[in-house]
Amino acid sequence: HRYVLWIKERLDELFQTTLTSVRDTAYLTQVVLQGVIVFSITCGVVYMCFSGLGAEPTIPAIVLFCALLKISDHAALTPGNLGIREVLFGLLGEFFGLGVSEGMLVSVIRRIVSQVEISIIAGIIHFYGLVSKEEKGSFLSRH
């Protein structure tokens, strides 16, 4: 019974926070704007990957590739959807006349670019010590 009450309290807290966030138009605008910017950058990277391979994707094709990329981040069939995303990109590439191998290769390139980005950011954080030992300790004690 104690755990059910705890879960109910957490869900109530989540619901109240969500309502507060949705009512805050400035916050909501910022979140939507950042989402659009990130999606646009992702579309640009996908376009550059295809054009670097000699294929010229259309805007609808790029948007579908990016939507598939976003969906695959949230619905994992294998760890990191390794192999799944490549096959889907290949099929989508064939559907749009860009080629199976080009679609698969763009997925692999995108994975490599993501890992390099994460490594660079982690290296910068580590090198500059942007997270102090005190902050790490307080974070761990809270979670």
Secondary structure as UniProt FT lines:
FT   HELIX           2..23
FT   HELIX           25..52
FT   TURN            53..54
FT   HELIX           59..74
FT   HELIX           79..81
FT   TURN            82..83
FT   HELIX           84..95
FT   TURN            96..97
FT   HELIX           100..128
FT   HELIX           133..142
//
